[in-house]
Amino acid sequence: NKNPSKHDLHVVIHACVCRERLLRGSSSPNPFSADCRRPPAPLVTDKDVRKKVIKQAFSAAKVPENLDAVVIGSGIGGLAAAVLLSKAGKRVLVLEQHGKAGGCCHTFSKKGFEFDVGIHYIGQLGERSLMRFLVDQLTEGQLQWSKMPSVFDAVVLGEPGNGKTYRLYSGNKEYVEGLKKQFPDEAVAIEKFVRLVKRVAQGTTHMVILKMVPVPLVKFLSRTGLLAWFSPFFKMTSRSLTDVVNELTTNEELRAVFSYIFPTYGVLPASTSFSLHAILVDHYMEGAWYPRGGPSEIAFHTIPVIKQAGGAVLTKAAVQSILVNADGKACGVSVQKGQDLVNIFAPIVISDAGIFNTYERLLPAEIRTLPDIQAQLHMVDHGISGLSVFIGLNGSKEELGLEGTNYFIYSHQNLDEAMPLPQEEAAENIPILFVTSPSSKDPTWQERYPGKSTLCILALAQYEWFEEWKEETVQKRGAEYESLKNAMVESILKTVLKLYPHLEDKIECISSGSPLTNQHYIASPKGELYGAAHSISRLQAEATAILRSQTCVPNLYLTGQDICLCGFMGALQGAVLCASAVLQRNLYSDMLRLWRNSPANNSKKKD
């Protein structure tokens, strides 16, 4: 609606008034009442000390008394929500079904090597950024970050060694100038693309607002066209990435470079909302960071904050069901301990187990059929899964010529053809690989694992390829399963050795994980990498508003990436939204106020 009426403008003003009411906060304690950062302590490498923090096995005796909340799942969505409530004086219990806390932030060891499973790089963590400030508050400044190389990503189109490689540079100016040097005839298209990305990505704030204002208001704003009128983000949610980049240029290789990062959310360009893609491109434009000491540092430095408030984080705690009382209110969870079920009661239940696990598996059967729950389930689909390969190498990054840059390798320029093939063809032709060297990104690695290095490779994969073995015991799924997985690993390894041909005789260890591995260790129903699929329909305004932390079951809340967006930062926003709903105050407003008053920002103003 290019010419809104006075009535339409009144509605927009009303939406702003609703937002201002949210910004005022409530009488609940403010988790951001004071800057809790302190000088970082030395890196803890003692495995026994770390084990006592991130591997506290569940027992009924370890459950704190007088709980204020219980959280299902210890991914960053669960841990961050628990920390925010803990900082507001709440006693919170986090339950993790795996043997160690962290979800996709955990690491595992094999044959003397440490491998990360889900945190490969994170953007927007500059020293003075708001998101860095948020993470610092959650970890009291103990979690440290290392900036990745200026070239944080590289795109290989064709066979490594024979194809073309394009590089993405850190910094708004450097990003644009780097692309122009590699595509000297496409300066206009590059500038248009970056301007559009910047304009659309600013609308992520609008996503947060829609999850906090009344749903009927969102429906009205959406259906009248007002939302698209004042929000470039929602104006572009229905436009596919493929359509937008095709309008910008006819250069097939530049189209691919504009679109290359889609594996970080797992939807093909033709099915991706440009608005979602703009968020990811903008997220990394200033560069990328990696946690010093590895991703397990995230859980290691958030758990103590929960414990300080009288809470706990317990592992090997498989939640079997969410308890609902006679009034239809969530009142706790039931945990499997050996042959027994242990009931744990709390006035608030928060699920970081994902929308499918929460609604289809954990809630009582009579609750699952509620219209509001079914309506939400019909809005989402299961996301894509993947096949991971972990390689341990003999030699330091200097000796092996490894670098901190991530590589996206595509077999051809049309990225819409880069999705997994039928199972019988998959082992012979894997159209996309993500290759990264975690050991090269962590400056503490050589101190912890001298003379060793690692590679992590990810290929998109279909859960259905492996589904027939889903009932088999982990690591004992039989020869046929291992044969299929190994054939894919061999194909992947051939491509990787074309990128790094000198590594073939340096390999000491190879481990791999299928979608069933994800299903077992992080409890994703179909091995999803990013939870519910990030389809165009999920990004629409009404779906955005309805998929929020509050559920139709009183006292039951959702957190994590299914509430906002995928990845570390997306799941973290889900946690802030969840804690805001539980505490009935806008924690973004509280955080922003503390951030603006921080010494770093005050000195910046003086400068």
Phi, psi and omega in degrees: 000101184281341181234074184296144178280172177300324179296318180298316180294326177298322179294319178298316178299320179298321178297320179294322178298317177301319180294317179297323177298321179294324183292340181288341180080198182214189181277355178295153178302146183262114179296341181252036181288336181211150177286114187261009180293143176220163181304135182294139177281162177301150179301130178269117180250350179295117186294327179292321178295316181294322181299323181294340180267310190259359181227051177272101184292143183294140164208154181300329182291338181272355180285121180297153177277160174053052180292145173264334180200153172234136183244130178264112179104137184244029167293178183298331177297318179285314181295316182294319177299318179296320179296315181298318177292322178297320179290345174264012175089013181268148176262115190236137174250125176254129182245126182239126183288334180281169182283350176219151183279157174129341183059231178288356176269359183278163175237162175225158182244144176207125178052041176084007178246149175249134181234138172268158187242344185209340181259103183254325172189151184224137179263178174057041179240030174299159187307324185252012182284154180294321181290325174296319178299318179298311180297322178297321179293322181292330183247010181056032176078009184274335180277118183256155185232147178244130179288134178283170181302163179305318173272097185277329178229148172227142183246122178253119177254110185104189183289129177307134183097329180244336180276188179259142179243129178242143187242142178252129187254146179286140178105136182304312180292314182295324178301311182292312182295324178297318177294320181297322179293327180276338176229072188298339181266005187239027184301319182295314180297319181295315179296319178297318180299312183293320177299317180295317178302313182297317183293317183287320184295336177297339182284001177300330175301324181294327176301314181298316181299317182297334179277000183239340179268165181301137182300318179303324178294318178298316179300318180295312181298322181289313187286338176271354181084359182295323183297314178294331181294317183255001179233105176304329180300307183283342173293328185258001184296332181271353178273131179282154177301317180301313181299317183293312183290330177294331177285336184277327185203154173260357181285112185298322182288322177292322175303318180295318181292323175300329190256355195304331192277006183301332177299342180286352171229353166080029177228134181300149181307323181291339181249006183264136171290131178301328180299317177297315181298321180299321178301314184291318179298314180295325181302323184257359188297330177272006179112186185221158183228159179224141182292127176295129182091358178095163184298337180295345176298334182297309178291322184299329183257354174264326182301318179301329179293322178293319181291325180300331181270009179093007179267192181202156173236113186243137182256177185051041183238083183281108178287125182267330182197157171266129181278133179233130184277183184296339179272004180081017182258139174295136184222009179156194180220162176245127185246136177280123176229101186064234178268357185254159172251131179250118178273130179238124185255141177201148182288343179230133175239127180240131180248123171253021183271359181092155186295324182289312178300315185296310187278324187264341184240320189269331181281150175303150186305321184289338179278326184301331185275359180302139184305319181296322179291315178296324179297319178292318179298326180287347179276346188230158175235165175291138180281176181287153176250188183205165174247122182254141176233129182243125185238126174262133187237147177270110180133151178282169180297327178294316180295327185263354180069030178276160182222163181278355180291139174273143178245130170253114185251120179244137182287339178207173188282331182280098186289342176290350176258014185264016180275160181304140179275174171304153186307318185293339179260344190300319184292335183271336186214098178257108192284346181213138175224141170251122184238127180217155178243094181304321182295332180281344182266346185253111182294347178269356189300311184295331174294322185272326182224069184299138176075015180230159177212166181222154168234147173233129181236136180234131174237139176293143184213158178264133176301324183298335178300328188245001190300328183296344180255014187294335181272353181282156180290139180303139182067007177222045187267001171098170187293320182295317178299312181296324180296315179297312182296316182294326177297320178291320179298317179298319178296317178297316182298323178300317180291318181298321181286346170282330175284318180234072186296338183278000184267352190304320182267011179255359184282124178253334189208135173228128175230151181217158179220135180261180172305329177292331176294315176300318181300320183285312190273328180243009172059031174281127190306321179234033178072020185301139175278326188233027179070217180298144184301138180269062183282169177300320182296325180294332182276352180295155189303313184292321176294319177303316183288322185283325178279080183236176186293319179292140176246172178284353175267112181307138178076002176253128181233155176247148175222173176094195192287339177287344180274328181235265179221173185280173177084176182301309183291323178296315178295325179295320176295323175301323179291319179294319177298319180296309181296326176299317181293317181295316183276350180057046173211153181277101183289338175297317178297316179298315181295316181298320180296316180293320180298314181296331181268001182290151182305322182297317180288325177295320178292327178295320178297319180293323179297000000 
